[in-house]
């Protein structure tokens, strides 16, 4: 071994915390079929459902299932 070679220090990777489970990844057609049971159109879903939680996958939109249900729950009137 060479005298110039320095000792290497191995570092453990930082501990990561798993993100909370947000359910299935739903595309527009899934939301229309599984959440609204065909009562809303794909256009309506793209333009109205959980706009702050929507993200784009290519030219399509997607949401996590828990985000869609949380958005629907936020629209319900609260009893005071």
Secondary structure as UniProt FT lines:
FT   TURN            3..4
FT   STRAND          25..27
FT   HELIX           28..30
FT   HELIX           31..35
FT   TURN            37..38
FT   HELIX           42..48
FT   TURN            49..53
FT   STRAND          55..57
FT   TURN            58..59
FT   STRAND          60..64
FT   HELIX           65..75
//
